[in-house]
């Protein structure tokens, strides 16, 4: 499990949607990164988590905040295939990049989910501009709190550059 304020491990994924090339967290340094872990058959993800991630994507400039969905399947594997996910992304009009978490060969918990110490879905993880984990929140997070926390992370870098 990765601790708060430690540098985030790289994503271990098998496929990407809504992007021309695979994305690494290292290439996103300098931006705040919002990772939204979800399963398409998770009611909380569909009713709250994904709409929240879409709102974050639409609200903050891409030059400041990168939003990435991580489809991390730990149950109902045969129903939540990449083909079904592609249709889901289309039907729900998800416009931010979505990665498919690499399945474990030894258990049910996928690699990225395990590396970040996620407890389930939805999970919201926020990385600061240096790639450090600043929030790892399981379950529903209030939209105002999520936005305020992201805004704080965005402004931290502005304050750092102003003070230097």
Phi, psi and omega in degrees: 000137180268136184270155174303140181076001174269156179293133183293141173289160176292154176289140175248096187232160183252341185202152178236148172234153177064031175208149181282336183214159176301145181251138173247152177293328179300320181287346180267359178304141185101346175240154169286137181243130176251116176255123178245109178271131184211166168233139185292343177260015179266114182303318179295327177292315183288319185277331184231308188299309181293318174299324177295315179298320178296319179295321177297314179301320182281337186271315186265143178295139180299335179289342181252324187226125175255130178250129179228129172270142177236110177278104187244101188266121177236006176204161179053044184305319184290338180272335186252063181276164175303326178295315178294321178298319179300318177294319178300313179300318179294310184295324181269002176054046178282123186254348179273160180300142178231129178251151175258116181299140180289125180292147177285148174264353184244351181195196183269340187275119180296162188300307182295320178302316180292315183299326180269357180068035179288145181260351181162198179232148358283150173230133177249122178240131178244132176247139176280181185294342177268002178085015180270142177287123180248342178208137173223095188245120177267133177097191182285131174243134179304136182301318181296317178296317179298313180297319179295320180294318177296315178301321177297316179295321177296317183286335178303314181293323178296320178292320179299316181289330178290321183283343182266000000 
